[in-house]
Amino acid sequence: MTVTRRTILLGAAAGALATPFIRVRPAMAAEFSYKLANNQPLDHPSNVRLAEAQKAILEATSGRFDLQIFPSNQLGADTDVLGQLRSGGVDFFQLSPVILSTLVPNASINGVGFAFPDYDTVWKAMDGELGAYARGQIEGAGLVVMDKIWDNGFRQITSSTKPIETPADLEGFKIRVPVSPLWTSLFTAFGSAPASINFAEVYTALQTGIVDGQENPLAIMKVAKLWEVQKYCSMTNHMWDGFWMLGNRRSWGALPEDVQQAVADNFNAAALKQRADIAEMNGSLRGELETSGFVFNDPDPKAFEDKLREAGFYEEWKSTYGEDAWAILESAIGRSLA
């Protein structure tokens, strides 16, 4: 058996599956005990790397900072936990910027349909001016945000009824989207029937036929076992999405500077490792999901982008985000969209 980083990741996650949340207990009572929530399953690379960061922070702070990690929407749906983060019921929260846009509208600018052609463009933008712009918007709304965004991935469309080959296949298509105006707008432009459903309810919505399809990165499809309730997977790459590590400002301000530094350094380092993990997983995920039962196809993304342009999607969102933000986006991707 060849031991790879992925083998280690999945093995580590499997060993933790019996626990309701990820916790490393300090030898003595910690001075600070904080909660971190996310919507990702326990064996997703995000939670594997967070478990490592948790231990590293505990060691770096000599047991003063105890982090409890609650994965898989255990503390509520995304929109609920965002409210808990703002009130201080949760201290840290990993959240998609496109969902965060319900509070910070311009945080979602990375999610504009078909903006990013590849990962090189993504990381140049999100570790550069576009990411800095988004963090400024988030901080302006009263939240703390770490420097490095975590990878969620390029999103693909699945269906229980038919492969999505052209924009016409999305007309009237009942598709689950996260709770976000941008996602709803994107699929409305295709003539679809988008339904905003929190991720915790997606499997059941697909299983019972409330919707015919959904869209997510392949890594999420794997850990959520969506092939059990979907048949076709169309590699549209229609959106890149990530996870900002958000913090409650009062909770953050209560930490001494050295503890803040240890937490930030380890969160940001874990984000970079998680990006590499997702890249490694993506190399084999399509084959694994085909074996599990998904039928894949590769539609032409240009036809979908042209349809969005024809429907006025880009002009609408250029107006929504504003000229300055749109200019930052187009500079980051090196081309004009609107």
N, C-alpha and C positions, 0 to 999 in steps of 0.2 A: 504494500500500500504506500503510495506517495503522499507524504505529509506536506500540505501547502498551508499558506496563511488562512485560506478559506476553510480547510479542514479544522484548523485550530479554532477559528471563529465559531463555526457551527457546533463544534464539540463543546466549547465553553458555554455557548448559549443553551445547549441541551441540558447541561448540568444544572442550570439555574431555573429550568422550567417549573419546578415544583414550588417555587417561592412566589408569593403574591406581588412582591416588589423587590428590587435589587438593593441590598443594604449590606454594608460592611460595618459591623459594630466596633467602635473604638474600645480599647481596653478600659478607659475611664469615660465618664460622662463628658460629652463634647460641649464646648462653650457655645457653639452654634450648630443647630440641627435644622437643616433646610430641606424642602421638598422640591423635586423636579418631576415634571410630567411630560409625556408625549403620547402620540397616537400610534406609535410603531410597535409591532409585535416584539416580544422579548428576544427572538433570535435574529432580528434585523441588525445589520452592522452598527447602526446608531447606538443601540442599547448595549451591544457587546463593547464598543469603544467607550461608552459612558461608564460602564462598570469598571473598566481599567482606569479611567480618569478619577472616578470616585476613590479608588484605592490610593492613587497617586496624590490626590489632594489631602486625604487623611494623613498620609505620611509626611507630605510637605508642610502641613500645619501642626505636626506633632499631636494629632488626635483632636485638635481644637474644632475642626469643621467636619461634621457628619452629614453626608448627603444621602437622602432617600430618593430612589428613582422609581417612579410609578409609570410603567409602560402601558400600551394597549388601551388607551382611554379609560384607565381604571378610575380616574378621578372625575370623569365626565367627558362629554363631547367637546370638540375643539372650541366652539364658541362659549361653552360653559366655563371651560378652564381658563380661557382668556379673561373672563370676568373675575375668576378666582385670582389670577395673576395680578390684576389691577388692584384688587382689594387686599392682597397680601395672604390669601389663603393658600396660595402656591407661590414659591419663591422664584422658580425657574420654569420655563416652558419652551419646548422646541416646537415651532409652528411655521407652517408654510407662509411666506410673505403674501401669497395671493389670498389666503384666508384672513391673514392679519389686516388686509385692506378694509375689512368691515370696521376697523378702528382707525387705521392709518392708510387712507386711500391710495397714496402714491407708492406705498411699499410694494405693491403688486406689479410694478413696471417690468420686472424681469419675466413676468408671465405672458407678455404679449405674444399672441400666436405666431409661430414660425419665425421668431426673431433670431434665435440662435441656431446656427447651422451645425455646431459641434462643441465639444467640451473645451477645446482650446479657447474658443471665443467666450464661453461661459466664464471660465476662471479668470481670464484677463479682465472681463467686465466686472465680475462680482468681487474680485480682490482689488479692483481699481476704482475708477471714478463712479461707476454705476452703483457699486456696493456702498461706497462712502456716501453717495446721495441718499440711498435707501436707509442707511443707519441714521443719518441726520433727521430724516422724516420720523423714524421710530422714536428716537430720543426726544424729538419735539413733542411727541404725544405722551411723554411722561414715563417711558419704559427704558430700561437698560438693555443694551444689545452687545453681544460679543463681536469681535472683529471678523471672524471667519464664518461664512455660511456653510452649513452641512449640505450634502448632496441628497436630493430625493430622486432626481433623474429626469430624463426625457420621457414624456408621457405618451402612451399608446392607447388605442381604442379596442375594447373587446365587445363581443356581441354573442348573443345566444341564437340569433336568427340568420345572420348573413355576414360575409366579410365586407368591410368598408373599403371599396376600391376607388371610388370617386366622391366628390362632394355631393353628388346626387343621392348617394346611398345614405346620407345623413338626413335627408329630408323626411320629416315626420318621425325620426328615430328617437325613441324614448331612452334617454341616457342620463345616468346619475352623474352629477357634478358636485364638487365641494361647495360649501356655502360661501359664495363669493360672486360679486357682480361681474367680474371679468370672465369667469368661466361661463356664467349664464349668457353673457353677451356673445362670447365666441361661438357657442353652439346655436344660439338663436340666429346668428348670421348665416349659419349653414341650413337654417330651416328645420332644425331639430326641435325636440320637445325636452329641454333639459329640466331635471328635477334636482333641487339642492337637498342633499342627504348627507348627514355626518357619516364619517367613515365607519364608525362602530356599527352602523345599520346597513352597510352596503351589501354584505353577503346575503342577508335575509331579503333585502329588496330585489336582488337578482334571482334568488331562489324562488321567490313567490311571484315573480313576473311583474312587480311594480314598475320596473324598468327593464329594457331589453339589453342594455349594455352599460359600460362604465369606461373610465379612462384613468390610467395610473402607470407609473413606471413598472418595468418587469420585476424588479426586486420586491415591490409591494405585492404584485400578483402572486409571486411565489410564496412568500411567507403567509399571505392570507388565503392561499389555496383557491384562487378564483377560477381555476380551470374546472373545478367541481361544478360550477354553476354557469360557466360560459364555454363557448366552443371556438370562436374565431378571435384571432388577435391580429389587428392591422397596425403595422409599424409606421404610424403617421408622424411621430416625433413632433407633435403639434405644439408642445410647450415644454420648456425646462422649468423645473421647480426645485426649491431647496427648503431648508429649515433654518431659520434664524434661532439662535439661542438667546432667549429673552429673559430679563430679570425684573423683579419688582424693585422699584427705585428705593423704597424705604428699607427693604431687606438688604439691598446692596450697600446702602449708605451706613448700615449698622455694622458692617464688617470692617475690621482694621485694614489698613492699606496692604500689609503683607499677605493677609488672607485673600483679599480681593485679587492680588497679583497671582497667587497660587491657583485660585479658581479660574481666572481668565486664561492664564498660560495653559493650564491643562485642558480646559474646554476647547481652546483654539487648536492645540496640538491634536486632540482627539478628532476634531473636525477634519483635519488634513488626512489622518489615518483612515477615517471613515470614507472619505472621497476615494482613496486608493482601493479600499475594500469593495466599494460599489463598482469601480472600474473593473476590478478582477472578476466580480460576479457577473457583470454584463457580458464578459467574454464567453460564458458558457450557459447563461440563463435561457437563451432561446432554444437551444438543443434540449435542455432539461424540461422546459415547458412543453415542447413538442412531444417529448416522451410521455409527459403527463396527460396529454390529450389536446392541447391547443393546436389549431390549424392556422398557420401564419401566412400573411401576404404582405407585400411591400408596395404600397401605393405611391404615386408621384406627388411629393409635397407641393410642387409648384402649382398644381391645379387647385389645391386647397387654399394656398396663399392668395392666388388670383381671385378666388371666390370671396375671400374676406375683403380684399381690396374693392371688388365690385360692389359688395354689400355696404361699403362705407365704414367697416369695422375700424380700420386704422385711423381714418380721419376723426371718428368719434372719440377714440381713446387718446389721440394726440390733443384734442380739445380738452378732454377730461384731465389728463396729467399736466398739461400746460406746455408751452413752447420750450422752456428751459429744460424740463425733465426729458421731453422727447428728444431734444438735441443731444443730451447726454447718452440716451439709449442708442440713437443712430450712430453717434461717434464710437460707442463701445463695440457695436457690431459691424461697423465699417460700410454701411449702406443705408439707403433711404427706404422707409416702409410706406409712409403715407403718400 
